[in-house]
Amino acid sequence: MAYDRRKIANSFYLPKYPLLSGFASLMDFTGSHRRYLEKQILERSDADAMRADWEAVGEDLWWAIGEYEKKRKERDSE
């Protein structure tokens, strides 16, 4: 369940220094700060998606191993 809390927390961008970040966004006439924030958010989203995919693969592997062990025990007991 820790992953769910992390996922929710990571879905929001909270700047480390909100006052400086707000000032930077006010003075960002070229839009470079906004592009930087967008890039960070997209990279974090990609990392979360990859983590979720690999967690699903891991769960499937553990399920397959469990099924194999059950069938092997049934076969050995016969």
N, C-alpha and C positions, 0 to 999 in steps of 0.2 A: 503493500500500500504506500510505501514511501515514494515510489515512482509517481503515483498519481498526484501527490502533493507537489512534487518537484515539477511535474508537467504543468500544473496550474500556475505555479509561481513563475515558471519560465515563459508562460504565454503572455506575460505583461512585461513591458520594458520599464524598469524603474532605474533612473539614472543614479549613479553613485553620489554625485554632487548636484542635487536638483536646482539649486540657485544658480550655479555656474552654467548648468545645461540650459536653463531658461534664458539666461543672459546671452549665451552663445546663439540660441535659436533666434533671439530678437535681432542680433547683430549679423546674422547669416544672410547677407545680401546675395551671395552667389549660390546658395543652396547646398553647399558642400557638407555642412553638418547634418542636414536632413538625409542626404544620400548615404552618409556614413552610418546613421542610425538605421536606415532601411537595410543596408548591407548586413549589419549586426543581427537584426531581427531575422532576416532570411537565413543567415548561416545557422542561427540557433534553431530555427524551425527545421532545417535540413538535418541537423544533428539529432533533434528529437525524433524525427521520422525514422532515421537510420537506427537509433536505439530501440524504438518500438518494433521495427522489423526484426532485428536480431533477438529481441526478447521473445517474439512470437516463434521464431525458428527454434530457439532454445526450449520453449515449452513443448513444441511439437516433437523435438528429439527426445525429451524426457518421457513424453507420453508413449512414443514408439518403443523406447527401451523398456518401459513398464509392461507394455503389451507383449513384447518378446519374452520377457522374464516369466510372465504368467503362462504363456503357451508352452514355454520350455518346462516349467514345473509340472503342468498338466501332462505333457508328453512323458516326462520322467516318471511320474507316479503311475502310469498305465503299465 
